[in-house]
Amino acid sequence: MSAASPFVSDVPAAAALDAWRQARAATGCPARVEAMRVPAAAAVGRVTAEPVWARRSSPAFDSAGMDGIAVRAADTVGAAETTPVLLAAGEFEVVDTGDPLPAGYDAVVMREQVHRTADGAAELRAAVPPYQHVRSIGEDISATELLLPEGHRLRPVDVAACAAAGATELTVRRPPRVVIVPTGDEIRPIGTEPAAGEILDTNSLMLAAQAREAGCDPRVTDIVADDPDAITAALRAAAVDADLVILIAGSSAGRDDYTARVVAGAGTLAVHGVAVRPGHPVVLGTVAGPAGTPATPVLGAPGYPVSAALTFDIFAAPLLADLEGAAPRERPSTTARLARKLPSAIGMDDWVRVRLGRVQGEVVATPLPRGAGVLTSLVRADGLLVVPAGVEGHHAGEQVRVQLLRGLAEIGHTIVAIGSHDLVLDLAASALHAQDPLVTLASSNVGSLGGLVALRDGLCHVAGSHLLDPATGEYTLPYIDRLLGADADVAVVRLVHRDQGLIVAPGNPLGLCGVDDLTRPGLRYVNRQRGAGTRALLDHELARRGTDPATVSGYSREEHTHLAVAAAVAAGRADTGMGILAAARAFGLDFVPVAQEPYDLVLRASALDDELLAPLWALLDRPDFRAEVEALGGYSCAETGRRVR
Amino acid sequence: MSAASPFVSDVPAAAALDAWRQARAATGCPARVEAMRVPAAAAVGRVTAEPVWARRSSPAFDSAGMDGIAVRAADTVGAAETTPVLLAAGEFEVVDTGDPLPAGYDAVVMREQVHRTADGAAELRAAVPPYQHVRSIGEDISATELLLPEGHRLRPVDVAACAAAGATELTVRRPPRVVIVPTGDEIRPIGTEPAAGEILDTNSLMLAAQAREAGCDPRVTDIVADDPDAITAALRAAAVDADLVILIAGSSAGRDDYTARVVAGAGTLAVHGVAVRPGHPVVLGTVAGPAGTPATPVLGAPGYPVSAALTFDIFAAPLLADLEGAAPRERPSTTARLARKLPSAIGMDDWVRVRLGRVQGEVVATPLPRGAGVLTSLVRADGLLVVPAGVEGHHAGEQVRVQLLRGLAEIGHTIVAIGSHDLVLDLAASALHAQDPLVTLASSNVGSLGGLVALRDGLCHVAGSHLLDPATGEYTLPYIDRLLGADADVAVVRLVHRDQGLIVAPGNPLGLCGVDDLTRPGLRYVNRQRGAGTRALLDHELARRGTDPATVSGYSREEHTHLAVAAAVAAGRADTGMGILAAARAFGLDFVPVAQEPYDLVLRASALDDELLAPLWALLDRPDFRAEVEALGGYSCAETGRRVR
């Protein structure tokens, strides 16, 4: 808004990393953190700072490779089934696996192939070559061979092999130190109860954990106010003991966004704004140390949590790996079929979070909400799909490459539910996972109609639906006939009956009695999205009364779940909305019943006996689960588990 | 050997896991470790012991989604390019991203779309719908929604989302406690200098690190002698405070192998011997606690290091994940072309370690040494190939599934060298990796001839060769003509010249002068394997003299590297062998020169300009690298980097 705060630019990610690297080199930031000597046990997870050469051979002596007897191969020449050779006591020695080969012997015969006679001799029915079943000195590694190169991140087997080869102390890079500086007048530490308009400092928690996962020592400073001098002082103080400073928030160009200016003032501003979404307003630079000391890299991370998390992955992680001299950690990837059209703006790498599931033998990727503030999109994501800056998006059904956040075996055990949302699905998801952690029930909420379309298109295993057909007064079945065909191979299993009604403020201060009151002047309604069963119910009730939806104020304001509607009422942003009793109760709100409706699971009939779904059907039969559902209030399990088509 | 020690059985891995599970249930081993409450920051890496429901909505208030101005959507109706709407000061409010939406306003206009007039009014040229650029309360998550199910391993984003939703303390499973009990009279603690026949306790180091990687708290006890009473006492003591006891070694059926008997005596022996190689002599069971207390699972791990490591993965890791109620960690996998025939015994799952490289666009898997004692095979492995019990092996060139131990991007940056071994390749490998940790030079030592065959078959990028052609006295080139064809698209780059000679004990006590002395009665020679250039050199020298190889005692005793030959001489197992000066020096041995020979890198000429190899050519040009090579002794870099074909 002001001339002093220029808009952020759109530097491509690779160019931004380059510019940052150059700025670091130009300002004398160290290329690597220092090396240190540590015992092998303390070296796991660290990166070698020099090659590891074997100091001793392993094994250090010739030894028996089997349980049996040590012999002289020459003594066994001529032994055969018909001409056994007898070795008298003293001409052989009993050995177990790993025993040093006794002096004078040069081969081992497995005990299964030795016949011991009563007088203690050993009878052999086959000749053996020299060195049979002998583990030679250096079989594993010979002294002076290269065991590990410099720049290798040590795993348990590595340190064991090092110790076996005499390298019981190792020279490794110390963990890089990351100092995280949260900023913002509205930010409050975790543990406090935030007042209206205040936000908990969850980003510091997350970034510190990300840094620890990347093998670093993180430290979080106190929260700094939106004041350029205070931020400058905090940045300088943090840099003293850091290999990387991360300043959280203030990286955009709003009135209180000082990061770019502060970095420019305290050091070098290399980049302000990258062509990455979410994550656009990133600051990359360095902060100067006192005269004669090196500068320190600084990353200004956006305050939106998804932006902050991805910014760490894209910009901090490669730098930190570089400081250790190690290859950056790499996510495995897979190809998947895109469940729906995915538009993407040209000019920006678009990091889209997706849910993955194996449906009809194919991995299907369903995009999650794309807002930079929707951290649950990252929590629920099974993968990340990067739409590069030069690509305008993807068509539905296109094969795309996805970085995996969960293993493919787990993804193969995921029941994909797309459709209407209900708390009972949440309950079921947790119960199934608690019982067998390999089983996941992942539900995407796109409304009942969207679920049936997803089922038709082979994008989900089950679709939750409670769609009222105004013409017949029947639920869901008429829509299946219309969308999937009357002959479709489709089964419908009742999940639950539930109360629908108007969610209202505690005590129902406006005295709403039902749908007739929704056209009352000044009343603020909050609706569900098109295709939602709850919206169909409202439309049905309005149509029955001959009421024009346009006369309901707020009809066009859409929320995507019952809980979001209740949240809007609880926040006083709306006076009422249609939803289920459980959602009203969850927010301590009141409820005016309108109707009881069935909520069903729709699936391919051929999938009924699918092993994947067996745990779900078993759960619906469990009395303890049904009791838990009914305890939510507004639910009846009288028909739970019944196949209605 | 004794009737009291039965042979181990061959229980398939899945059946063994089942039998162990049943034994644990039957003896009252707890199904899960206890839950504990911890702050969100301490919960990363832990597993949820109950579902996490959102206690607060996030965001907790409506807020601006953009930098700009908050407006009433109704005030903007009719605004267009030709009919702008002017909002006077007081009819809008400037907001930054994240600011709470000021009371009375219901939409945000991005500042880029606002024209501020001189008198402080805002001019809009487009109408905006209600809630434009407004982040609604609960956009991320609504109170009472399921955030995470029970049985979820918490990542940084998870704990941040939990804290944002009011769950700043979480109920998680405590880390399982693993107590590791090393046994064996010959085992010495790391840090001591082992005498002849003694072995360092590297398995405890490795298993403890594996347990820590699996999210557990490991503890290692003192080393226990091969005495059944002492082992029983140690097992009982360890079980008091453990969720799993791992007894190392003694799990086979040799004379000093007491684990199976001890477990049977102190609790329940469920399995002794599994159909897995390496790892066959595994013991699975439980040890009883004092009356009224639950039993504790016990795993008897074989003492061979590869067996011990794989046994942890196959048997301990699933149990530990189960105790936490989490899905077991999963390795990504890929398909690869098998570089050579891989025989495998029917009836055993064969865990084969493989090197991977991308050659001519295809991932190629080269099996590493399969001995249970060759820990370096696991260190050098890029992947694990499991040949199931029912499969008799694979043909060369077959497509196989490989579990990945390194990322595919790293594997794509690996220079695969197959052929003769030389220390200069080790030096180059470490220098390349230190410079760019993404670049790996992986060399497999199969001799010069094997390398040329591998190059012909598209299994490697470069083949190291020093093959003398007896007919022409020329090195390597005649073999290329023969194996790959005189017109083959093959380039040869000289790596180095090096001295070959007889490696002898310090002071050359037998006074060997050259190849003529090798037929001296009683002399013990150690040879290199067929196809090795060093063996071809010996054969050439013998043929020149008309000497029958059969008159060289030890001619049939093969080692696969120069260093292994030197190790054999150093250990007094042989009197001499042919090899390079550097190998002799490495073991403090003496050296009788026989010849100087070129050591060359052979590759496809089309690969000369390959980006992958560019760092190698650059390295060969570096004076500091050449100086380091010549400092090894016995090397000349006069022609290093020269293309000789």
Interface residues (C-beta under 8 A of the other chain):
Chain A: M1 F7 P39 A40 A41 V44 V47 P51 S57 S58 P59 A60 F61 D62 G65 D67 V94 D96 T97 G98 D99 P100 R111 E112 P129 P130 Y131 R135 S136 I137 G138 E139 D140 I141 S142 A143 T144 E145 L146 L147 L148 P149 E150 G151 H152 R155 P156 V157 D158 V159 A160 A161 A163 A164 T168 E186 I190 G191 P194 A196 G197 I199 L200 T202 N203 L205 M206 L207 A208 A209 Q210 R212 E213 S252 A253 G254 R255 D256 D257 G303 Y304 P305 A309 A321 G325 A326 A327 R329 E330 R331 P332 S333 G371 G373 V374 L375 T376 L378 V379 L404 G407 L408 A409 E410 L423 D426 L427 A429 S430 L432 H433 A434 P437 L438 T440 S556 R557 E559 T561 L563 A564 A566 A567 A568 A570 A571 R573 A583 A586 F587
Chain B: M1 F7 P39 A40 A41 V44 V47 P51 S57 S58 P59 A60 F61 D62 G65 D67 V94 D96 T97 G98 D99 P100 R111 E112 R116 P129 P130 Y131 R135 S136 I137 G138 E139 D140 I141 S142 A143 T144 E145 L146 L147 L148 P149 E150 G151 H152 R155 P156 V157 D158 V159 A160 A161 A163 A164 T168 E186 I190 G191 P194 A196 G197 I199 L200 T202 N203 L205 M206 L207 A208 A209 Q210 R212 E213 S252 A253 G254 R255 D256 D257 G303 Y304 P305 A309 A321 G325 A326 A327 R329 E330 R331 P332 S333 G371 G373 V374 L375 T376 L378 V379 L404 G407 L408 A409 E410 L423 D426 L427 A429 S430 L432 H433 A434 P437 L438 T440 S556 R557 E559 T561 L563 A564 A566 A567 A568 A570 A571 R573 A583 A586 F587
